[in-house]
Amino acid sequence: MSGIWGKNIRISIFGESHGPAIGITIDGLPPGFEIDLDEVRREMRRRAPGKSELSTQRSEKDEFEILSGYFNDRTTGTPLAAIIRNRDEHSKDYLEIKSRMRPSHADYTGNVRYGGFNDYRGGGHFSGRMTAPLVFAGALARQILESKGAAIGSHIISTGKVKEEGFSLTNIEEDTLNRLSHMDFPVISQEKGEEMKALILEARENQDSVGGVIETAIINLEPGIGSPFFDSVESTLAGLLFSIPGVKGVEFGLGFDISEMNGSKANDEMYIEDGNIKTYTNNNGGILGGITNGMPVVFRTALKPTATISRKQSTVNIQKMDNAKLEIKGRHDPCIVQRAVPVVEAVAAIGLLDLMMEAR
């Protein structure tokens, strides 16, 4: 089933963008863990729409309701289920275009896959709205990881062609990651951040959209997490990251750039400091043989420009089976990158917690 993931931590998401509610069931959480619900709410607000002119004006508070698996402020160890009710859906915006497929959306492929029975409103189950339950689950996983000393943080390394400097692959401070996680538009360079915002607003003015890249770092992980081949850190995280709507690329460490280097430059030479094995460089992004080596795990996630734009486009009418024109109305993000940051961090936390439970 496409909506179910996990080996040790098993999650199942359900719902549609314009249905009564969306939600998630999480099985495998350790019993007795005290959840900071205020911190979960903060994570949900990071992803929520309608906060600024940089995102869609759909107003959803993303307030969650825990139905099971939680008692006296702690996890019970049984499946934890939560729902998030949809409050501000404008389904009428999609009535006029239900037979005309939106370019670069899953309208056509979803229609074929489910024989035309899929909920087309707002993208239905394919919508980015479905990432809200993932952020909820990730907030829980993140708190468990943080109780073990790990820290996760991200910044927007590029929007369109505007790019800022990336993390130092070998030395990333926890304070830096915490500071970024409390920013609405997380960037290291405020100057570059303003350029990125201006680019997003320009795209909105031109009835267009832009994409970008998120760089994420996870520090203080012990060596030995993960397995070779199919349960590697890279394959686990990449699989989850590609489940986020709009993600088109993932790379670890130097990623594709390492292919242009000689081995003498690409290899991460090793040394011992205070009884810990470290590397002088971290070109492999903290992972060797699919297993963490104790250095920061660093990866980048590329997101395409928002597929829904207001410009007139060519498409097809699948009911009439002829060519058609499409002009989309409604409320849409000119860029999804800033709202995708907590989603990327959430699925990374889920994936790592699953792997850490395997390594016990």
VENMO-V713744 format. One record per backbone hydrogen bond with DSSP energy under -0.5 kcal/mol. CO is the residue of the C=O (numbers start at 1). NH is the residue of the N-H. E is the energy in kcal/mol with one decimal. If there is no record, write none. Layout:
CO&NH&E ; CO&NH&E
//
This chain:
1&4&-1.3 ; 3&13&-2.0 ; 5&11&-3.0 ; 8&10&-0.6 ; 9&11&-0.5 ; 10&27&-3.2 ; 11&5&-2.6 ; 12&25&-2.0 ; 14&23&-2.4 ; 16&19&-1.3 ; 20&86&-1.6 ; 21&16&-0.6 ; 22&84&-3.3 ; 23&14&-2.2 ; 24&82&-2.4 ; 25&12&-1.8 ; 25&27&-0.5 ; 26&80&-3.1 ; 27&10&-2.9 ; 30&33&-0.9 ; 33&35&-0.6 ; 33&75&-2.0 ; 35&37&-1.1 ; 36&40&-1.7 ; 37&41&-2.5 ; 38&42&-1.9 ; 39&43&-2.1 ; 40&44&-2.1 ; 41&45&-2.3 ; 42&46&-1.5 ; 43&47&-1.0 ; 44&47&-0.5 ; 44&48&-1.5 ; 52&55&-1.4 ; 54&335&-0.5 ; 56&50&-1.8 ; 58&60&-0.9 ; 63&85&-0.6 ; 65&83&-2.1 ; 68&81&-0.8 ; 69&76&-1.7 ; 71&74&-1.4 ; 73&35&-1.5 ; 74&71&-2.9 ; 75&32&-3.2 ; 79&81&-0.6 ; 80&26&-3.0 ; 81&67&-3.2 ; 81&68&-1.2 ; 82&24&-2.3 ; 83&65&-2.3 ; 84&22&-2.5 ; 89&91&-0.5 ; 90&93&-1.6 ; 91&94&-2.1 ; 92&95&-0.9 ; 92&96&-0.6 ; 95&98&-0.8 ; 97&100&-0.8 ; 99&101&-0.6 ; 99&318&-2.5 ; 102&105&-1.9 ; 106&110&-2.8 ; 107&111&-1.8 ; 108&112&-2.3 ; 109&113&-2.9 ; 110&114&-2.3 ; 111&116&-1.7 ; 112&115&-1.0 ; 114&117&-1.9 ; 118&120&-0.8 ; 120&123&-1.9 ; 121&18&-0.5 ; 121&124&-2.2 ; 123&126&-2.3 ; 124&17&-1.3 ; 124&127&-1.1 ; 127&130&-1.8 ; 128&131&-2.0 ; 129&132&-1.6 ; 130&134&-0.6 ; 131&135&-2.1 ; 132&136&-1.9 ; 133&137&-2.4 ; 134&138&-2.9 ; 135&139&-2.2 ; 136&140&-1.4 ; 137&141&-2.4 ; 138&142&-2.9 ; 139&143&-1.6 ; 140&144&-1.7 ; 141&145&-2.4 ; 142&146&-2.9 ; 143&147&-1.6 ; 144&148&-0.6 ; 145&148&-1.2 ; 145&150&-1.9 ; 146&149&-1.7 ; 151&219&-2.3 ; 153&217&-2.9 ; 155&157&-1.0 ; 155&215&-2.7 ; 157&164&-2.7 ; 158&213&-2.1 ; 159&162&-2.3 ; 161&163&-0.6 ; 162&159&-2.3 ; 167&169&-0.6 ; 173&177&-1.6 ; 174&178&-2.5 ; 175&179&-2.3 ; 176&180&-2.3 ; 177&181&-1.9 ; 178&182&-0.6 ; 179&182&-1.0 ; 180&183&-1.7 ; 183&186&-0.5 ; 185&187&-0.6 ; 186&156&-3.1 ; 188&190&-0.7 ; 189&193&-2.1 ; 190&194&-2.1 ; 191&195&-1.6 ; 192&196&-2.4 ; 193&197&-2.4 ; 194&198&-2.2 ; 195&199&-1.9 ; 196&200&-2.1 ; 197&201&-2.4 ; 198&202&-2.1 ; 199&203&-2.1 ; 200&204&-2.2 ; 201&205&-2.3 ; 202&206&-1.8 ; 203&208&-3.3 ; 204&207&-1.7 ; 207&311&-1.0 ; 210&306&-0.7 ; 211&160&-1.9 ; 212&303&-3.1 ; 213&157&-1.4 ; 213&158&-1.6 ; 214&216&-0.5 ; 214&301&-2.8 ; 215&155&-2.1 ; 216&299&-2.2 ; 217&153&-2.0 ; 218&297&-2.6 ; 219&151&-1.6 ; 222&225&-0.6 ; 225&292&-2.5 ; 228&231&-1.0 ; 229&232&-1.3 ; 231&227&-1.2 ; 232&236&-2.4 ; 233&237&-2.6 ; 234&238&-2.8 ; 235&239&-1.8 ; 236&240&-1.7 ; 237&241&-3.0 ; 238&242&-2.5 ; 240&243&-1.0 ; 241&244&-1.4 ; 244&247&-2.0 ; 246&304&-2.7 ; 249&302&-3.0 ; 251&300&-2.7 ; 252&255&-2.5 ; 254&257&-1.6 ; 255&258&-1.3 ; 256&259&-1.4 ; 257&260&-1.6 ; 258&261&-1.3 ; 262&265&-1.2 ; 262&266&-2.5 ; 263&267&-2.6 ; 267&269&-1.0 ; 269&280&-2.7 ; 271&278&-3.1 ; 273&276&-2.1 ; 276&273&-2.8 ; 276&278&-0.5 ; 278&271&-2.4 ; 282&285&-1.8 ; 283&254&-2.6 ; 284&287&-0.7 ; 285&298&-0.8 ; 286&293&-1.7 ; 288&291&-1.6 ; 290&233&-2.1 ; 291&288&-2.8 ; 292&224&-2.5 ; 296&298&-0.7 ; 297&218&-2.3 ; 298&253&-2.7 ; 299&216&-3.1 ; 300&251&-2.0 ; 301&214&-2.5 ; 302&248&-2.9 ; 302&249&-1.2 ; 303&212&-1.9 ; 307&309&-0.7 ; 309&328&-0.6 ; 313&326&-2.7 ; 315&324&-2.4 ; 316&101&-1.8 ; 316&318&-0.7 ; 317&321&-1.9 ; 317&322&-1.1 ; 322&317&-2.9 ; 324&315&-2.8 ; 326&313&-2.5 ; 330&332&-0.5 ; 334&210&-2.3 ; 336&340&-1.4 ; 337&340&-0.5 ; 337&341&-0.9 ; 340&344&-2.7 ; 341&345&-2.2 ; 342&346&-1.9 ; 343&347&-2.5 ; 344&348&-1.8 ; 345&349&-2.1 ; 346&350&-2.3 ; 347&351&-2.6 ; 348&352&-2.5 ; 349&353&-2.3 ; 350&354&-2.0 ; 351&355&-2.0 ; 352&356&-2.8 ; 353&357&-2.0 ; 354&358&-1.1 ; 355&359&-1.6 ; 356&360&-0.5
//
